[in-house]
């Protein structure tokens, strides 16, 4: 025996019917916080700032990275 039940409702109605919490306010807060943090850190995403950060590690970091990659490809 096979029974198919088709329910036509919105996601909000389905959540309410199943007793699930309404997380829309929490989601709105999370998105707003992420936007605020991205806006605050936008200067760090500039190419010149990234290059300053990457080059500040110096030759030692480049050598260490090269050695790490060489060790990864050795059998």
Beta strands, then each sheet from edge to edge (+ up, - down):
end
